[in-house]
Amino acid sequence: MQLHLPSLQVANKNIHIALVGNPNSGKTSLFNALTGLHQKVGNFPGVTVDKKTGTIELDNTEKAELIDLPGTYSLYPRRADEWVAYKVLMNADEEIKADIILLVADASNLKRNLLFCSQIIDLKVPVVVALSMNDLALKKGIKIDIDGLSAELGVPVVAVNARKEKGLHHLKSALSTIIHQQNRQQTNDFIKVKQLADASISQVKQLFPRLSDYACVHYLINHENFPLDAVMQDRIEQIEIDNKFNPTKTQAEEILQRYQHIKEIITRNVTEPDPLQKKLFTDKIDDILLHRVWGYLILLSVLFILFQSIFWLARFPMDGIEWSFQQIANLLNHSLRQAWWSDLLINGFIAGLSGIMVFIPQIMILFGLITILEDSGYMARISFLSDKLMRKVGLNGKSVMPMISGFACAVPAIMSTRNIENKKERLLTILVTPLMSCSARLPVYTILISLSVQNKYYFGFLSLQGLVMMALYLLGVVMALIVSYVLKGFIKLKEKSFFILELPIYRAPRWKNVGITMLEKAKIFVTDAGRIIMVISLLLWFLSSYGPSGRMHNVEAKYALLTQQHPLQKDSLQKHYLSEKLQNSWAGIVGKSLEPVIEPLGFDWKIGIALFTSFAAREVFVGTMATLYSVEDNDDTTLRVKMQTAKREDGTKVYTLATAMSLLVFYVLAMQCMSTLAVVKRETKSWKWPVFQFVYMTGLAYIMSFAVYHFFK
């Protein structure tokens, strides 16, 4: 099989540009600035790595597809996402072919970024370099001769500022110029590649005449990972044997030569300040935020403020939304005649919709605050601070980011574990990440805390409900660490790991980005989670309104007779009728059958129905309760009031402190998300681990809920 270098015809409008660069080099910001909203997310073929593509308008008539490849430091991949980028750059990906490489280089850290740049130049593919972080370089006192750098590298170099959309026009012009050049292949060598392994490279070049010398080196090192037939694989293997090719020695010599040349280029084209000059603003802040004592206290304070804000800021819009839906339900109750369709509209659709909309303020505030932490650069510091603790329980600092992402949603959080090279640490991270309290749990926490915990403030600003909310999130974190510590002894994989983290500089949050994220997350909650909640709410209305004909007929006949006998007690009898009708419905039968299992936890049969439906998605709990209590009680009070006044058959309150705390702990620990189980299966390539995860989390939830209920009882 012969692999060809890309050959673009100008007439062909399907131009593909691969966007590459080191992690934290500003690649994502540039991608967003170039493509705007014209982008989509998919998967690279054969792997579970996100594929981000977008359309870029080079001029009024010409467009191109921009492919955002995963960040990588060099052309020697280790992680799954780095292999994706590597294969595209080596033109060894069977589906994705890049015509031009757009490389993002960090001007404030040019030496490290030029290593990757020099490797791509030696592949002899069309390259344009976008020089980012120029404002930071200027603050550091770094001055770069861009024209001189471009001449030394032999490729166009354009300074850009993606955040302020500066230099984008010049960058597009450079790309357009490269496209229209007849001969776009690079001719200059960054280093004398052939001297690394002359005989081996020459023989590989006989098999693949169009390959550059440097590409031949990579065929010798990684040919097993390229789409070559068995004959070609054997020939390359034989070349290695005949010439005693040593990949480790070759790679070491190559990197040494590259850094020597990079040093010369930087000496001639870059002016840097004396390293003994005063520290940067970022370094000064890190002295405090990464302090061995103050750093952890500040971290806890940040988390405390985060959860206090979720309650404090969201309280007013939530009350407004709840009041609005109550007024709508009242209006419809009084204006529509009693029929099955009006019951479905009010107690099914409206009740389900209110269960979705009321939590949008909290979802938006949570994600807005998380985005501020990410944009400001503090989120990476949390990983750094946590590494020491993580190692004690079998994880490392790289596990922190997926776990923090788990506060939003476990599905993308588990997918982000791909950057953990150590297999054992990655598996442990996948197994414990769902214990982080995701945003789907937030509606459950909110309503149960409001039922069982006083709306009390200490010192005028410390919310008791906010403190309980923070305690639930911390419980998830603590249990995750304990579970990881226990499991690390059972998973027998011995592999050393290292934690190397680049701390981004502190920046002012991009408020536009914060606003967009908040709106996007609200939209996702309404469309994705809301769709599930609405479907289950409507299905539950049907199951709660209908049941076995014999049972339902007996209930109707019984209360028809009682109403005739006691006409003055009609309103009271109507409530008893609706309650008994619900118990004899299909939903009631399911709930009653579950009750013996969950009764030791303090749960009644209605909570049993909610737990059952919640295994599709946790946030369905509120919609389920809204539907059940609306079907049972047609009055105009809010769901919170209905649950607050709910009684058991013996007349005692359902939602006592013991029951509410038991239910909260169950929702913290139980595995109640089919999407998470599906993604765990996909990431581990086995059903063994999602089944194990479901069993251990649900079992742990049951035991802990039992203990909590009997403690508070």
C-alpha positions as CSV (number, residue, x, y, z in Angstrom):
1,M,0.0,0.0,0.0
2,Q,1.4,3.4,-1.0
3,L,0.7,6.5,1.1
4,H,0.7,9.8,-0.7
5,L,1.3,13.3,0.4
6,P,-1.7,15.7,0.0
7,S,-2.0,17.3,-3.4
8,L,-4.6,20.0,-3.5
9,Q,-6.2,21.4,-6.7
10,V,-7.3,25.0,-6.3
11,A,-10.5,24.3,-8.1
12,N,-11.4,21.8,-5.4
13,K,-13.3,23.6,-2.7
14,N,-12.9,20.7,-0.2
15,I,-9.8,22.2,1.4
16,H,-8.9,20.5,4.7
17,I,-6.7,22.4,7.2
18,A,-5.5,20.6,10.3
19,L,-5.1,22.8,13.4
20,V,-2.3,21.5,15.7
21,G,-0.3,22.8,18.6
22,N,0.9,22.1,22.2
23,P,-1.7,22.0,25.0
24,N,-2.5,25.4,26.4
25,S,-1.1,27.2,23.3
26,G,-4.3,28.9,22.5
27,K,-5.4,26.4,19.9
28,T,-9.0,26.1,21.0
29,S,-9.5,29.9,21.2
30,L,-8.1,30.3,17.6
31,F,-10.4,27.5,16.4
32,N,-13.4,29.2,17.9
33,A,-12.4,32.6,16.5
34,L,-11.9,31.3,13.0
35,T,-15.0,29.1,12.8
36,G,-17.4,31.0,15.1
37,L,-20.6,29.0,15.4
38,H,-19.9,27.0,12.2
39,Q,-18.6,24.0,14.0
40,K,-19.6,20.5,14.9
41,V,-18.3,17.8,17.3
42,G,-18.1,14.1,16.4
43,N,-15.6,11.2,16.9
44,F,-12.4,10.3,15.1
45,P,-12.9,7.0,13.3
46,G,-12.1,3.9,15.4
47,V,-11.4,5.8,18.6
48,T,-13.4,7.6,21.3
49,V,-11.6,10.9,20.9
50,D,-13.7,14.0,20.1
51,K,-13.4,15.3,16.5
52,K,-14.1,19.0,16.3
53,T,-14.5,20.5,12.8
54,G,-15.6,23.9,11.5
55,T,-15.9,26.0,8.4
56,I,-13.4,28.8,7.9
57,E,-14.0,31.6,5.3
58,L,-10.6,32.4,3.8
59,D,-12.1,35.1,1.6
60,N,-15.5,36.0,0.0
61,T,-15.4,33.1,-2.4
62,E,-13.2,30.4,-0.7
63,K,-14.0,28.2,2.3
64,A,-12.1,25.4,4.0
65,E,-12.8,22.8,6.7
66,L,-10.7,23.3,9.8
67,I,-10.0,20.1,11.8
68,D,-9.0,20.7,15.5
69,L,-6.6,17.9,16.3
70,P,-5.9,17.0,20.0
71,G,-3.0,19.0,21.6
72,T,0.4,17.3,21.5
73,Y,4.0,18.2,22.5
74,S,5.8,16.3,19.8
75,L,5.5,13.7,17.0
76,Y,6.2,10.9,19.5
77,P,2.7,10.1,20.7
78,R,1.8,8.3,24.0
79,R,-1.9,8.9,24.7
80,A,-4.8,7.9,22.5
81,D,-5.6,11.5,21.6
82,E,-2.0,12.1,20.6
83,W,-2.1,9.1,18.3
84,V,-5.1,10.6,16.5
85,A,-3.2,13.8,15.8
86,Y,0.0,11.9,14.9
87,K,-1.8,9.7,12.3
88,V,-3.4,12.7,10.6
89,L,-0.1,14.5,10.4
90,M,1.7,11.4,9.1
91,N,-1.1,11.1,6.5
92,A,-1.8,7.7,7.8
93,D,-5.4,8.3,8.8
94,E,-7.6,6.5,6.2
95,E,-10.4,9.0,6.4
96,I,-8.9,12.4,7.4
97,K,-6.5,13.9,4.9
98,A,-5.0,17.4,5.7
99,D,-4.0,19.6,2.8
100,I,-2.4,22.3,5.1
101,I,-1.1,22.3,8.7
102,L,-2.0,25.4,10.7
103,L,0.3,25.2,13.8
104,V,-0.3,27.3,16.9
105,A,2.9,28.3,18.7
106,D,3.0,30.0,22.1
107,A,5.1,33.1,21.8
108,S,5.7,33.2,25.6
109,N,7.2,29.7,25.5
110,L,8.7,29.6,22.0
111,K,11.6,27.1,22.7
112,R,9.3,24.3,23.6
113,N,6.7,25.0,20.9
114,L,9.4,25.2,18.2
115,L,10.3,21.5,18.8
116,F,6.9,20.4,17.5
117,C,7.0,23.0,14.8
118,S,10.4,21.9,13.5
119,Q,9.2,18.2,13.3
120,I,6.2,19.2,11.1
121,I,8.4,21.3,8.9
122,D,10.7,18.3,8.3
123,L,7.6,16.3,7.2
124,K,7.7,18.6,4.1
125,V,4.0,19.4,4.3
126,P,2.5,22.9,3.8
127,V,2.7,24.8,7.1
128,V,1.5,28.1,8.4
129,V,2.5,29.1,12.0
130,A,0.1,31.2,14.1
131,L,2.0,32.9,16.9
132,S,-0.3,33.2,19.9
133,M,0.1,34.6,23.4
134,N,1.9,37.6,22.1
135,D,0.4,39.8,24.8
136,L,1.8,37.5,27.5
137,A,5.2,37.4,25.8
138,L,5.3,41.2,25.8
139,K,4.4,41.3,29.6
140,K,7.4,38.9,30.1
141,G,9.6,41.3,28.2
142,I,10.0,38.9,25.2
143,K,10.4,40.5,21.8
144,I,10.2,38.4,18.7
145,D,11.4,39.3,15.2
146,I,8.5,37.6,13.3
147,D,9.9,38.2,9.8
148,G,13.3,36.9,10.9
149,L,11.7,33.8,12.5
150,S,9.7,33.2,9.4
151,A,12.8,33.4,7.2
152,E,14.7,31.0,9.5
153,L,11.9,28.4,9.6
154,G,11.1,28.8,5.9
155,V,7.3,29.0,6.6
156,P,4.8,31.9,7.0
157,V,4.6,33.1,10.7
158,V,1.6,35.3,11.6
159,A,1.0,36.9,15.0
160,V,-2.6,36.5,16.2
161,N,-4.7,37.3,19.3
162,A,-7.7,35.0,19.1
163,R,-9.4,36.5,22.1
164,K,-9.4,40.0,20.5
165,E,-9.7,38.6,17.0
166,K,-6.5,40.4,15.9
167,G,-4.3,39.1,13.1
168,L,-7.0,36.7,11.8
169,H,-7.3,38.5,8.4
170,H,-3.5,38.1,7.9
171,L,-3.6,34.5,8.9
172,K,-6.4,33.7,6.4
173,S,-4.4,35.5,3.7
174,A,-1.3,33.4,4.5
175,L,-3.4,30.2,4.3
176,S,-5.0,31.4,1.0
177,T,-1.6,32.1,-0.5
178,I,-0.3,28.7,0.4
179,I,-3.4,27.1,-1.2
180,H,-2.8,28.9,-4.5
181,Q,0.9,28.1,-4.7
182,Q,1.7,25.6,-7.4
183,N,4.5,23.9,-5.4
184,R,3.6,24.1,-1.7
185,Q,6.0,21.5,-0.4
186,Q,8.8,22.7,1.9
187,T,12.3,22.2,0.6
188,N,14.5,23.2,3.5
189,D,15.6,20.8,6.3
190,F,15.4,22.0,9.9
191,I,18.0,19.4,10.8
192,K,20.0,16.9,8.7
193,V,17.6,14.1,9.2
194,K,19.4,11.7,6.8
195,Q,22.4,11.7,9.1
196,L,20.4,10.0,11.8
197,A,20.1,6.7,10.0
198,D,21.3,7.2,6.4
199,A,21.0,3.6,5.1
200,S,17.7,2.8,6.8
201,I,16.1,6.0,5.5
202,S,17.3,5.5,1.9
203,Q,15.9,1.9,1.8
204,V,12.5,3.1,3.2
205,K,12.5,5.9,0.6
206,Q,12.8,3.2,-2.1
207,L,9.6,1.7,-0.9
208,F,7.9,5.2,-0.5
209,P,9.6,7.6,-2.9
210,R,7.3,10.6,-2.0
211,L,8.0,10.4,1.7
212,S,10.3,13.0,3.3
213,D,13.4,11.7,5.1
214,Y,11.9,12.5,8.4
215,A,8.6,10.7,7.6
216,C,10.8,7.7,6.7
217,V,12.2,7.8,10.3
218,H,8.7,7.6,11.7
219,Y,7.9,4.7,9.3
220,L,10.8,2.8,10.8
221,I,9.7,3.6,14.4
222,N,5.9,3.3,14.1
223,H,5.1,1.4,10.9
224,E,3.1,-1.2,12.9
225,N,0.5,1.6,13.6
226,F,0.2,2.6,9.9
227,P,-2.3,1.2,7.4
228,L,0.2,-0.9,5.5
229,D,-0.2,-4.4,4.1
230,A,1.7,-7.4,5.5
231,V,4.3,-7.4,2.8
232,M,5.2,-3.7,3.4
233,Q,5.3,-4.3,7.2
234,D,7.7,-7.2,6.7
235,R,10.0,-5.2,4.4
236,I,10.3,-2.3,6.8
237,E,10.9,-4.7,9.7
238,Q,13.7,-6.3,7.7
239,I,15.3,-2.9,7.0
240,E,15.4,-2.3,10.7
241,I,17.1,-5.6,11.3
242,D,19.6,-5.4,8.4
243,N,20.7,-1.9,9.5
244,K,20.4,-2.5,13.3
245,F,18.1,0.5,13.5
246,N,17.9,1.8,17.1
247,P,14.7,3.9,17.5
248,T,15.6,5.2,21.0
249,K,19.0,6.4,20.1
250,T,17.7,7.9,16.8
251,Q,15.0,9.8,18.7
252,A,17.4,11.1,21.3
253,E,19.9,12.3,18.7
254,E,17.1,14.0,16.8
255,I,15.7,15.9,19.8
256,L,19.2,17.0,20.8
257,Q,19.9,18.4,17.3
258,R,16.5,20.1,17.1
259,Y,17.0,22.0,20.4
260,Q,20.5,23.0,19.3
261,H,19.1,24.6,16.2
262,I,16.2,26.1,18.1
263,K,18.6,27.7,20.5
264,E,20.4,29.4,17.6
265,I,17.2,30.6,16.1
266,I,16.0,32.1,19.4
267,T,19.4,33.8,20.0
268,R,19.1,35.5,16.6
269,N,15.4,36.4,16.6
270,V,14.2,36.6,20.2
271,T,15.1,39.1,22.9
272,E,14.4,37.9,26.4
273,P,14.7,39.7,29.7
274,D,17.2,38.8,32.4
275,P,15.7,35.8,34.3
276,L,16.7,37.4,37.6
277,Q,14.2,40.2,37.0
278,K,11.1,40.5,39.3
279,K,8.5,37.7,39.2
280,L,5.4,38.0,37.0
281,F,2.0,38.7,38.5
282,T,1.1,35.0,38.0
283,D,4.1,33.8,40.0
284,K,3.2,36.1,42.8
285,I,-0.4,34.9,43.0
286,D,0.8,31.2,42.8
287,D,3.0,31.9,45.9
288,I,-0.3,32.3,47.8
289,L,-2.7,30.0,45.9
290,L,-0.3,27.1,45.8
291,H,1.0,27.5,49.3
292,R,1.1,24.2,51.3
293,V,-1.3,25.6,53.9
294,W,-3.1,28.7,52.5
295,G,-3.6,27.0,49.1
296,Y,-5.8,24.3,50.6
297,L,-7.7,26.8,52.7
298,I,-8.4,29.0,49.7
299,L,-9.5,26.0,47.7
300,L,-12.1,25.1,50.3
301,S,-13.2,28.7,50.5
302,V,-13.7,28.8,46.7
303,L,-15.8,25.6,46.8
304,F,-17.8,27.1,49.8
305,I,-18.5,30.3,47.9
306,L,-19.5,28.3,44.8
307,F,-22.2,26.3,46.6
308,Q,-23.4,29.2,48.7
309,S,-23.9,31.1,45.4
310,I,-25.9,28.4,43.8
311,F,-28.6,28.8,46.6
312,W,-28.3,32.5,47.2
313,L,-28.3,33.7,43.6
314,A,-30.8,31.2,42.2
315,R,-33.4,31.6,45.0
316,F,-35.2,34.6,43.5
317,P,-35.5,33.4,39.8
318,M,-36.5,30.0,41.0
319,D,-39.3,31.4,43.2
320,G,-40.4,33.5,40.2
321,I,-40.5,30.5,37.8
322,E,-42.3,28.3,40.4
323,W,-44.9,31.1,41.0
324,S,-45.4,31.5,37.2
325,F,-46.2,27.8,36.6
326,Q,-48.5,27.8,39.7
327,Q,-50.5,30.7,38.1
328,I,-50.6,28.9,34.8
329,A,-51.9,25.7,36.4
330,N,-54.5,27.7,38.4
331,L,-55.7,29.4,35.3
332,L,-56.0,26.2,33.3
333,N,-57.7,24.4,36.2
334,H,-60.4,27.0,36.3
335,S,-60.8,27.6,32.6
336,L,-60.7,24.1,31.2
337,R,-63.5,21.5,31.6
338,Q,-62.6,18.3,33.5
339,A,-61.5,15.6,31.0
340,W,-58.6,13.2,30.4
341,W,-56.9,15.7,28.0
342,S,-57.1,18.6,30.5
343,D,-55.7,16.3,33.3
344,L,-52.9,15.3,31.0
345,L,-52.1,18.9,30.1
346,I,-52.1,20.2,33.7
347,N,-50.8,17.2,35.7
348,G,-48.7,15.7,33.0
349,F,-47.3,18.3,30.7
350,I,-47.4,21.5,32.9
351,A,-46.2,19.6,36.0
352,G,-43.3,18.0,34.1
353,L,-42.3,21.3,32.4
354,S,-42.2,23.1,35.7
355,G,-40.0,20.4,37.1
356,I,-37.5,21.2,34.3
357,M,-37.7,25.0,34.1
358,V,-37.4,25.7,37.9
359,F,-33.9,24.4,38.0
360,I,-32.5,26.3,35.0
361,P,-31.2,29.2,37.2
362,Q,-29.1,26.8,39.4
363,I,-27.7,25.0,36.3
364,M,-26.7,28.2,34.7
365,I,-25.1,29.6,37.8
366,L,-23.1,26.4,38.5
367,F,-21.7,26.2,35.0
368,G,-21.1,30.0,34.9
369,L,-19.0,29.8,38.0
370,I,-17.1,26.7,36.8
371,T,-16.3,28.5,33.5
372,I,-15.0,31.5,35.4
373,L,-12.6,29.1,37.4
374,E,-11.5,27.5,34.1
375,D,-11.1,30.8,32.2
376,S,-9.2,32.5,35.1
377,G,-6.6,29.6,35.2
378,Y,-7.5,28.5,38.7
379,M,-8.9,25.1,37.7
380,A,-5.4,23.8,36.7
381,R,-4.1,24.8,40.2
382,I,-6.8,22.6,41.8
383,S,-5.1,19.6,39.9
384,F,-1.7,20.6,41.2
385,L,-2.9,21.0,44.8
386,S,-4.6,17.6,44.7
387,D,-1.8,15.5,43.2
388,K,-0.3,14.5,46.5
389,L,-3.6,13.4,48.0
390,M,-4.6,11.6,44.8
391,R,-1.4,9.5,44.7
392,K,-2.1,8.1,48.2
393,V,-5.4,6.6,46.9
394,G,-4.0,5.2,43.7
395,L,-4.7,8.2,41.4
396,N,-2.7,11.2,40.3
397,G,-3.2,14.9,39.6
398,K,-4.5,14.1,36.1
399,S,-7.5,12.4,37.7
400,V,-8.6,15.7,39.2
401,M,-9.8,17.3,36.0
402,P,-12.1,14.4,35.0
403,M,-13.4,14.3,38.6
404,I,-14.1,18.1,38.7
405,S,-15.7,17.7,35.2
406,G,-17.9,15.1,36.9
407,F,-19.5,17.9,38.9
408,A,-21.0,18.9,35.5
409,C,-21.6,15.6,33.8
410,A,-20.0,12.2,34.2
411,V,-20.2,11.3,30.5
412,P,-17.7,13.9,29.1
413,A,-15.7,13.6,32.4
414,I,-15.1,9.8,31.8
415,M,-14.2,10.5,28.2
416,S,-11.6,13.0,29.3
417,T,-9.7,10.3,31.2
418,R,-8.0,9.4,27.9
419,N,-5.2,11.8,28.8
420,I,-4.2,9.6,31.7
421,E,-1.5,7.3,30.3
422,N,-1.3,4.9,33.3
423,K,-4.0,2.2,32.7
424,K,-4.7,1.5,36.4
425,E,-5.1,5.2,37.3
426,R,-7.3,5.7,34.3
427,L,-9.5,2.7,35.2
428,L,-9.8,3.9,38.9
429,T,-10.7,7.4,37.7
430,I,-13.4,6.0,35.5
431,L,-14.8,3.9,38.3
432,V,-15.0,6.7,40.9
433,T,-15.9,9.7,38.7
434,P,-19.7,9.0,38.8
435,L,-19.5,9.6,42.6
436,M,-19.0,13.3,41.9
437,S,-22.3,15.0,42.2
438,C,-23.2,15.9,38.6
439,S,-25.6,18.7,37.7
440,A,-28.4,16.1,37.3
441,R,-28.4,15.6,41.1
442,L,-28.8,19.3,41.7
443,P,-32.6,19.5,41.3
444,V,-32.9,16.5,43.7
445,Y,-30.6,18.1,46.3
446,T,-32.4,21.4,46.0
447,I,-35.9,20.2,46.7
448,L,-34.9,17.7,49.4
449,I,-32.8,20.3,51.2
450,S,-35.5,22.8,51.1
451,L,-37.9,20.3,52.6
452,S,-35.7,19.1,55.5
453,V,-33.2,21.9,56.2
454,Q,-34.3,25.3,57.6
455,N,-33.7,28.4,55.4
456,K,-31.5,29.8,58.1
457,Y,-28.5,32.2,57.9
458,Y,-25.5,32.4,60.3
459,F,-23.8,35.8,60.7
460,G,-26.3,37.1,58.1
461,F,-24.7,35.4,55.1
462,L,-23.9,31.8,55.8
463,S,-26.8,29.7,54.5
464,L,-27.4,26.5,56.3
465,Q,-28.9,25.0,53.2
466,G,-25.8,26.0,51.3
467,L,-23.6,24.3,53.9
468,V,-25.6,21.1,53.6
469,M,-25.3,21.3,49.8
470,M,-21.5,21.6,50.1
471,A,-21.4,18.7,52.5
472,L,-23.2,16.5,49.9
473,Y,-20.6,17.4,47.2
474,L,-17.8,16.7,49.7
475,L,-19.3,13.4,50.6
476,G,-19.1,12.3,47.0
477,V,-15.4,13.4,46.8
478,V,-14.5,11.6,50.1
479,M,-16.3,8.4,49.1
480,A,-14.6,8.5,45.7
481,L,-11.2,8.7,47.4
482,I,-12.1,5.9,49.8
483,V,-13.3,3.6,47.0
484,S,-10.2,4.3,44.9
485,Y,-8.0,3.5,47.9
486,V,-9.8,0.1,48.4
487,L,-9.9,-0.8,44.7
488,K,-6.2,0.0,44.0
489,G,-5.3,-3.2,45.9
490,F,-7.5,-5.3,43.7
491,I,-6.6,-4.0,40.3
492,K,-3.3,-5.6,39.5
493,L,-1.6,-3.3,37.0
494,K,2.0,-2.2,37.7
495,E,3.0,0.8,35.7
496,K,4.8,3.9,36.8
497,S,3.2,7.2,36.2
498,F,4.4,10.8,36.3
499,F,2.3,14.0,36.7
500,I,3.6,16.9,34.5
501,L,1.3,19.9,34.4
502,E,1.6,23.2,32.7
503,L,0.0,25.9,34.7
504,P,-1.7,28.5,32.5
505,I,-1.3,32.2,33.4
506,Y,-4.1,34.0,35.3
507,R,-6.4,35.9,33.1
508,A,-9.6,37.9,33.5
509,P,-12.5,35.6,32.5
510,R,-14.0,36.2,29.1
511,W,-17.5,37.3,30.2
512,K,-18.9,36.6,26.7
513,N,-17.7,33.1,26.9
514,V,-19.2,32.7,30.4
515,G,-22.5,33.9,29.1
516,I,-22.5,31.6,26.1
517,T,-21.6,28.6,28.3
518,M,-24.4,29.4,30.7
519,L,-26.9,29.6,27.8
520,E,-25.6,26.5,26.1
521,K,-25.8,24.4,29.3
522,A,-29.3,25.7,30.0
523,K,-30.3,24.7,26.4
524,I,-28.7,21.3,26.8
525,F,-30.5,20.7,30.1
526,V,-33.9,21.7,28.6
527,T,-33.4,19.8,25.3
528,D,-31.6,16.7,26.5
529,A,-32.5,16.1,30.2
530,G,-35.8,18.0,29.6
531,R,-36.8,15.7,26.8
532,I,-36.3,12.6,29.1
533,I,-38.1,14.3,32.0
534,M,-41.0,15.2,29.8
535,V,-41.4,11.8,28.2
536,I,-41.2,10.0,31.6
537,S,-43.6,12.6,33.1
538,L,-46.2,11.9,30.4
539,L,-45.7,8.2,30.6
540,L,-45.9,8.4,34.4
541,W,-49.1,10.4,34.1
542,F,-50.6,7.5,32.1
543,L,-49.3,4.8,34.5
544,S,-50.6,6.9,37.5
545,S,-54.0,7.5,36.0
546,Y,-54.8,4.1,34.7
547,G,-54.5,0.6,36.2
548,P,-56.0,-2.9,36.1
549,S,-59.7,-2.4,35.1
550,G,-61.0,-4.5,38.1
551,R,-59.1,-2.6,40.7
552,M,-59.9,0.9,39.2
553,H,-63.6,0.0,38.9
554,N,-63.7,-1.1,42.6
555,V,-62.2,2.2,43.7
556,E,-64.5,4.3,41.6
557,A,-67.6,2.3,42.8
558,K,-66.5,2.5,46.5
559,Y,-66.1,6.3,46.4
560,A,-69.2,6.9,44.3
561,L,-71.2,5.2,47.0
562,L,-69.4,7.1,49.8
563,T,-70.1,10.4,48.1
564,Q,-73.8,9.6,47.9
565,Q,-73.8,8.6,51.6
566,H,-71.8,11.7,52.8
567,P,-72.4,14.5,50.3
568,L,-71.1,17.1,52.8
569,Q,-67.7,15.4,52.8
570,K,-67.3,15.5,49.1
571,D,-63.9,17.4,49.0
572,S,-62.4,15.2,51.7
573,L,-63.6,12.0,49.9
574,Q,-62.2,13.3,46.6
575,K,-58.7,13.5,48.1
576,H,-59.0,10.0,49.5
577,Y,-60.3,8.8,46.1
578,L,-57.4,10.2,44.2
579,S,-54.9,8.8,46.7
580,E,-56.4,5.3,46.5
581,K,-56.8,5.5,42.8
582,L,-53.0,6.3,42.5
583,Q,-52.2,3.3,44.8
584,N,-54.1,1.0,42.5
585,S,-52.7,2.4,39.2
586,W,-49.9,0.6,37.3
587,A,-47.4,3.1,38.9
588,G,-48.8,2.4,42.3
589,I,-48.5,-1.3,41.9
590,V,-44.8,-1.0,40.9
591,G,-44.2,1.3,43.9
592,K,-45.9,-1.0,46.3
593,S,-43.9,-4.0,45.1
594,L,-40.7,-2.0,45.7
595,E,-41.7,-0.7,49.1
596,P,-40.6,-3.7,51.2
597,V,-37.1,-3.4,49.8
598,I,-36.8,0.4,50.4
599,E,-38.8,0.7,53.6
600,P,-35.7,0.1,55.8
601,L,-34.2,3.3,54.2
602,G,-37.3,5.3,55.2
603,F,-38.7,5.5,51.7
604,D,-42.4,5.1,50.8
605,W,-43.8,3.6,47.6
606,K,-44.0,7.0,45.8
607,I,-40.2,7.5,46.4
608,G,-39.8,3.9,45.1
609,I,-41.4,4.9,41.8
610,A,-39.1,8.0,41.6
611,L,-36.0,5.8,42.3
612,F,-37.2,3.4,39.6
613,T,-37.6,6.2,37.0
614,S,-34.4,7.9,38.1
615,F,-32.3,5.0,36.8
616,A,-32.9,6.5,33.3
617,A,-31.6,9.9,34.6
618,R,-31.4,11.3,38.1
619,E,-33.1,14.6,37.3
620,V,-36.3,12.7,36.5
621,F,-36.9,12.4,40.3
622,V,-38.5,15.9,40.5
623,G,-40.6,15.4,37.4
624,T,-41.8,12.1,38.8
625,M,-42.8,13.6,42.1
626,A,-44.5,16.5,40.3
627,T,-46.6,14.1,38.3
628,L,-47.4,11.8,41.2
629,Y,-48.5,14.5,43.6
630,S,-50.4,16.3,40.8
631,V,-52.3,13.2,39.9
632,E,-53.0,12.5,43.6
633,D,-53.9,16.0,44.6
634,N,-55.5,18.5,42.2
635,D,-55.1,21.6,44.4
636,D,-53.1,24.6,43.4
637,T,-50.2,24.4,45.8
638,T,-46.6,24.0,44.6
639,L,-44.7,20.7,44.5
640,R,-42.6,21.8,47.5
641,V,-45.7,22.4,49.6
642,K,-47.3,19.1,48.5
643,M,-44.2,17.1,49.5
644,Q,-43.8,19.1,52.7
645,T,-47.4,18.1,53.8
646,A,-47.3,14.5,52.4
647,K,-48.4,11.9,54.9
648,R,-47.9,8.1,55.2
649,E,-50.9,5.8,55.8
650,D,-50.3,6.0,59.6
651,G,-50.5,9.8,59.4
652,T,-46.8,10.6,60.0
653,K,-44.9,12.9,57.7
654,V,-43.1,11.3,54.7
655,Y,-40.3,13.8,54.4
656,T,-38.8,13.8,57.9
657,L,-35.2,14.8,58.4
658,A,-34.2,11.1,58.6
659,T,-35.9,10.2,55.3
660,A,-34.7,13.3,53.4
661,M,-31.1,12.8,54.6
662,S,-31.3,9.1,53.7
663,L,-32.6,9.9,50.2
664,L,-30.0,12.6,49.7
665,V,-27.2,10.1,50.5
666,F,-28.7,7.5,48.2
667,Y,-28.7,10.0,45.3
668,V,-25.1,11.0,46.1
669,L,-23.8,7.4,45.9
670,A,-26.2,5.4,43.6
671,M,-25.4,4.7,39.9
672,Q,-28.5,6.2,38.3
673,C,-27.5,7.1,34.7
674,M,-27.8,4.8,31.7
675,S,-25.6,7.1,29.6
676,T,-22.8,6.9,32.1
677,L,-22.8,3.1,32.1
678,A,-22.8,3.1,28.3
679,V,-19.8,5.4,28.1
680,V,-17.9,3.3,30.7
681,K,-18.5,0.3,28.5
682,R,-17.2,2.1,25.5
683,E,-14.1,3.5,27.2
684,T,-13.2,0.2,28.9
685,K,-14.3,-2.0,25.9
686,S,-16.0,-4.4,28.3
687,W,-19.3,-4.9,30.1
688,K,-17.4,-6.1,33.2
689,W,-16.6,-2.7,34.6
690,P,-20.0,-0.9,34.1
691,V,-21.7,-3.9,35.7
692,F,-19.2,-3.8,38.6
693,Q,-19.7,0.0,38.9
694,F,-23.5,-0.4,39.0
695,V,-23.4,-3.1,41.7
696,Y,-20.8,-1.4,44.0
697,M,-22.4,2.1,43.8
698,T,-26.0,1.0,44.3
699,G,-24.9,-1.4,47.1
700,L,-22.9,1.4,48.8
701,A,-25.8,3.8,48.4
702,Y,-28.2,1.3,50.1
703,I,-25.9,0.6,53.0
704,M,-25.0,4.2,53.6
705,S,-28.7,5.3,53.3
706,F,-29.7,2.6,55.8
707,A,-27.1,3.9,58.3
708,V,-28.0,7.6,57.8
709,Y,-31.8,6.9,58.2
710,H,-31.4,5.0,61.5
711,F,-28.9,7.6,62.8
712,F,-31.3,10.5,62.2
713,K,-34.3,8.5,63.2
